[in-house]
Amino acid sequence: MRNKIVFYLNGNKEEVGADQAGLMLSDYLRLKKNLTGTKVVCAEGDCGACSVLRYFPHHQNAVNETYIPINSCITLVANLDSSSLVTVEALKEEDKFHISQQAMIECHGSQCGFCTPGFVIALTGLVEKKITQNNCSVSKQEAKNALTGNLCRCTGYEPIIDAAVKMDLKSAAPLKDRYFSNQQENELNETFKESVEIKTTEFNYFAPKTIHEALDYLQHNPNARIAGATTDLGVVHNKRKINLNHILSLHLVEDFYQIKKIDNEVMIGARVTLSDFRHFMKNHLPEMADYLDIFASPQIKNLATLVGNVANASPIGDTPPALMALKAKVVINGIKEIPMKDFFKGYRQTALQKGEIITAIMIEIPSKDSDVRFYKNSNRKDLDISAINLAIHAEWKDQSRKELKDIIIAAGGVAAIPMRMTRTEDFLKQTPDIQGAVQVLHQEFNPLSDLRASAAYRHIIVENFFRRFFADCGGIQ
């Protein structure tokens, strides 16, 4: 068992002890390594100025990418154990700029310059992805998608989009050739085989290799926080609402990176990122992949896990209503299953007991006689939290879509928990009447007014999404 965090930074091996393992990566880079090209603006993962590139060689992601952009301001140094990182300072090769940097210069993509390193990292991540795909062109839409996690207050974005489109991908070489040697791979593979425990009066951190080690640790340390990617915990830590000083991380448990289809179900392990989940579902349920396209930013999705989004138990979390519509089950300790409709007990409260860990989520792939849609309303299209989300899964008796065999309606943002609209479901199964169902629907929830939306607005949006579902699928006119 190790008592140090080991990773590579710009090709150099780093061994970090207890005094620095609990830092956010951005603080470590800026304060300890003097790599000040990484900027911190929001400390929430919203602006992208803190972006760096990460390669985690122990898990082959869905599209065979290597170095992908992540937010360093909400990521613990400890949780990047066994990774290879590249910062903006390392992109230039001798006297030659990286093509992302050169394109930004030629297209005047920088003014004040504070956000520029983050944009360059995001563009470099796009270059790495394109190299993997053997694709030498970038469309405007691809550029916009890759840059949704980066904010700029000066340029108006057009010069940055132009830079993305004009990058000369034919001259690009993968960063892996420069910063990931066979020696590094061997050393990180050996590192990944060992559990990590750091224990001081100020910082306790344990990363087990097996679920059994994790459960044993929780028995003796019931107050330890189970950390996924800390994309949420990192925010509240930075805003000084909690202190991440006692952590159980699952990033070394190899089985938790599995995502696989078993008959008509999909099992998503506790460490499967939203990016990998999205890519996997593209072939099995494209509606889910499309829905995840407007979830957070690429930087966040490259780290955040599906299980973490569920465990967070936010009433406006994007995935719980969608998962409920897919008859999801929460797998506890690898042995116990709880239907997701029964998992949320109150505001930020779940059925998870002390000493229990969510090890996977199981969802059902809808049958060919089904229609599934996921809807989200937020103040901004990209990188914004939901005001309302609604998921509907209808199983029809025949192709005429006039009678329902079964229906699930799940909503977020309407109560203290993600909720099923069971009365509306029962009404529709007995009476295929949309207008009557709308009246029942409005009686099922009594939302609050807050900074995201008023109660009246939430009622209107839920009804509109509900009607839109049947218009989209052509059922029960």
N, C-alpha and C positions, 0 to 999 in steps of 0.2 A: 504494500500500500504506500502510495506517495503522499508527501506533505507539501508538495509544490504544484503549481499550475504550469503546464508546459505547452507552449505554442511557438510558432514561427512568425516573425514580423519582418516583412520586406526581405525575406530570405535568411534572417538571422534568428537563431534559437533564443527563446526567452524562458527563463525559469523564475516564476513569481511566487513569493512566499506570502505569509499571512498579512504582512503590512500593506500589501498592494492588491491582493486577490479580490478584495471587496470593493475596489474602486470601479466606477463605470469606465468602460474602455476609453471613452473620449478623454476623461481626466488622466488616465494612465498615459495615453499618447501625448497629451499636451504638457502635463506637469512632470512626468517622470522620464519621458523619452524626447522631450522638446520637439515633437512632431506637431507643430502648431498649424499646419495646413488643414488639419481636421478642425472644423469650427463647431462651436456650440451656440445655438441661438435660442431654440424653444425648450430644450431639455425634455421633450415629450415625444420625439420621433415624428414630428409633423413637418418639419421644414427641410430635412435632408442635408443640411450643411455639415452634419457630422458623419456622413456616409463613408464607409470603408468597404473593401472587398474581402470576402471570406471564402475559403475553400475548406470543406470538411471531408477529407478523403475516405472516411470510414463508412460513409453512406453514399451510394450512388443515387443522385436525385433523379427526378422523373425525366428530365430532358438532357441528361449527361453534361450539364454545365459544371464548370469548375469554380472560378472566382465570381461570386455574386454579391451585389451590394446589400449592406445591412446598416442599420442605425447604431452608431457606437455610443450615443448619449444615454441609451436605456438598456445597455447590455453589460452585464458584469464581466470583468476580466476572467473571473473563475469559470464562467460558463462558455468561454471560448477555448478552454482546455482542449488540446489535441487538434487545433485548427491551424491553418496557414492564412495569414492576413497580409494585405497589401494596402498601403495608404497612398494618398495623392503624391507624396514626395517621391515615391519609387516608380512612378509611371514613366518619367523621362529616362531615356537610355543614353548615357553619356551626354552628347550635345544635341540629341534628337528628341523632340517632343513626341509623346504618344499621339496617335492620330486624333484622339478625342480632344487633347489640348490644342493641337494645331488647328483643328476645325473651329474651336471656340475663338482662337486668335483671329483667324481669317474672316470669320463672320461677325466679329465684334460682339461676342456673346457675353461679355463681362463689362460691368460699369463700376460699381463700388467694389466688387470682387469678393464680398463676404460669402456669398452663396456659391461662388464659382467652383471651389474644390468639390463640393457635393455634387454639382451638375457634372463635372468631369468624371467623377467616380461612377455616377449613374450611366453616363454615356459609355464609359469603359466596360461596365457590366453588360450593356447592350452589345458592344463589340464582341465580348467573350461569347455571348449567346449566339450571335450571328456566325462566328467562326465555327462553333459546334455544329451549326446547321448547314455549314458550307454555303451560306447565303451572303452575297456581297452587296446587297442593297438594303437601305432603310427607308421605309415610307414615313410620311408625316404622322400617320396614326400610330405606327410602331414607336416613333420617337415620343409622342405624347404619352403613350401608355408607359414607356420606360421611365418617364420623368414626372409621373404623377406624385411621387414622394418628395419632390424638390420645389421649393418656393423661391421666387425672385421678386424683389420690389422695384427693380430699376429698368430692366430691359424690355419688359412687355412680352417676353418669351419668344417672339418670332426669330430673333437672331440665334437663340439657342436651338430652336427647332431646325432652323436652316443649317446650323453646325452639325446636328445629328444626321440630317439627310445627306450632307455633302462629305461625310467622313469617307476616306479612301480605304475601304475594308480590304481591298486586294493587297495592300501593303502591311496589313496587321498580322502580328505574330502573337500567339496565345501567351498570356502571362505565365502560364504553367511552365513554359520552356525556360523562363528566366528565374522563377521563384519557387519551383518545386522540383527538387532533385530526388534521385533514388535514395540518397542517404536520408534526406528529410522524410520521405515517405516511410522508410523503415523505422526511423526513430519515432515518428508519430503513431505508427502502428503498434509499436511496443508500449508507448505511452497509453494508448487507448485500452490496453489489456489490463491496466492496473486501476484499482479504486483510488480515490483521493479523499484524504481527511485532513482538514486544517482546523486546529482547535487552539484558540487563545481566549483570553478574558473578554476580548472585544469582537472577535469574528470566529464563528463556527461554520464549517462548510463540509458537507459530505456528499460525494458522488460515487455511488455503488456501481458494481458491475452487474448485479442481478436484482430481481424484484425481491428475493428473499433477504438480501442484505438491506434493501431499502425498508422493508417492513420491520425488520429487527431494529433498525436505527430509529424508526418512528415510535416503536414501543418504548424505547428508552429516552426519546427526545420528542415528546408529543407536541411541543410548541414550535418545532422547526417548520419553516415555510417550505412547501414544495414549489420549486421554481421551474417553470418551463423555459420560456425565452426571456422572461421579465419585461416583455413589451408593455405590460400593464403595471406590474409591480415596480418596474424601473421608473415610471412616471411618478407614482405616488412617493417613491423614495426620494426622487429629485426635488419634489415639492415639500419634502420634510414632513410628510404625514405618517410615514412608517420608516423603520430602519431595517434594512436588509442585512442583519448581522447573524442570523442563524438559518442556514439554507440547506435543504436537501435537493440536490439536482439529479435528474434522471438521464443526463446527456450521455452517459457511458453505457447504458443498458441497450445492447445492440438490438434485441428483439423489439424494442419500442419504436424502431424506425420502419417497421413492416407496414405495408398497406397492400392488401390482397383481396381478391374476389373469391368467395367460397360459396358455390352454388349461386343463389340469388342475393347473397349478402356481401357487403364489403366491410372488412375489418380495418380500422384505422388505428395504428398504435399511438401511444402517448407522446411520442416524439416526432410524429409526422407533421411537417410544416403545412401551412395553408397553401403554399406554392405547390408542393408535391401533391396535396389532396386535389387541388384544382386541376393539375395536369392529368392525374389518374382519372378523375371523373369526366374529363372531356370525352373519353371514349365510351363511358358507361352511362353517363347522364349529363349531356351537354348543358342542360338548364342550370345545373349546379355550378359548372365551370363558368358560365356567363355571369351568374350571380356573384361569384367570388371575384370577378374582374373589378367590381366596384367596392370591394372590401379593402380598406386600408391602402397601403402603398406597396410597391414591390419590395422595398427594404424591410417593411414589417412582415409581409407574408413570407419572406425568405427565412425568417426566424420564428415567428409566432406559430403555435401549434393549434390544431383543431381542439384537442383535449383541453388546452389552456383556456380557449375561448368559452368552452362549456363550463369548466371549473370556476371561471371568473363569476359566473351566475349574474351577469348584468341583465337587467330587464330590457335593455336595448341592444344586446349582443346580436350580431348578424346571423350567426349560424344556428343557435338553438331552435328557433321556429322552423327553419328549413329541415333540420335533423328530426324534429318531432313529426313533421309531415312525412318523413321517410321511415317512420316507425323505429326510430333509433333506440338502442339500448346502451346503457353505460356499463362497462365492464369494470368491476371493482376487484382489486388484488388478483386479477387474472382468473377468478373463479365465480364471482357473484355478478348477476346481471340485474340492473334496475331499468325499467322502461323510462325513457327520458321524460315522458309526460308526468311521471311521478318523482322526478329527480329534484325539481326546484320546489323548495318549501316556504320560502319567504325572500324578502329583499336581501340579495347576496347570501342566501342560505340554501344549502343543498342537503340531500340525504346522506352525504358522505360523513362517516363517523370518524372519530379519532383513531389514528392508526391505519386508515384506509387510503388507498391510492387509486386513482382512475388509471387503468392500464390500457384501455382501448375504448373505442366507440364502434358499435355495429350498426349498420344501416341496411335497409332493403332496397334493392333495385326495383323500381316500379315495373309492373307487367305491361305488355303491349296494349292492353285494354285500359290503360290509365292515362291521365293527364296530370302533369305536375308543373307548377309555376311558383317562382319566388319573386317577391316584389319588395323594393326598398325605397323609402322616402327620406331624404336628408337635405340640409340646406345647400350643400355642395354636392355635385355629382361624384367627385373623386375624393378620397382621403377624408371622409367625414363619417361621424357616428350616426346611426339611424335615429330619426324621429319616430318612424313607424316601419316595421317590416311585417309582411304577411306571406305565409306559405300555404298552398292548397294542393292536396293530393286527392284526386277523384278517380275512383274505380267504377267503370260503367258496366251495366248489364249486357249491353250490346253496342255495336258501332253507331247506332243512331244517336247515342249520347242523350237520350231523353230520360232515362232512369238510372239512378245510382245504386251500385252494389254497396259502396262504402265511400266515405269522404272524411278527410282530416283537414281541419282549418286551424292553423296555429299563428299566433301574432306576438310581436314584441313591441314594447313601447306603450302598451295599453294598461299595464298593471305593474305590480311590484315584481312579478315573475313573468317569463315567457309563458303564455297560456294557450290552452286548447279551447276553441269555441264549441263546446260539446252540445249545447242546446241547439245551436244552428245546424250542426252536423245531423243531429237526430231529426230535426224538422225537415231537412232536405231529403233524408233517406225515406221519409214517409210521404212528404208532399213536395213534388218538384216545382216549387213556386218561388222564383227569385225575389219578387216583391215582398212576399210574406217572410222569406228568410232574412231579408234586409232588416225588417222590423225586429225580428228575434235577435239578430246580430247586434244591433245597437243596445239592446237590453242586457247583453252579456258582459259589457265592460264599462267602467266609469273612470276614464283616465284623468290624470292630473294635467294642469297647465304648467309648463316650465319654459326655460329659455329656448328649447328646441321647437316647441309647438304648443298651441293652446289645446284644451280638451276638445273644443268644437272642431278644430282643424283635424285632430286625430280621428274623430268620428267620420268626418268627410273622407279622409284618405282611406281608411279601412273599408268604407262602403265602396269607394271608387275602385280600389284594388279587387274587392270581392266581385263586383260587376264585371270588371275587366277580365277576370279569370274565365268566366263563362263566355264572354265575347271572344276571347283568344282561342278557346278550345272548341267553340261552337256547340256547347251543350246547354240543355234546358233553356231554351229561348223564351 
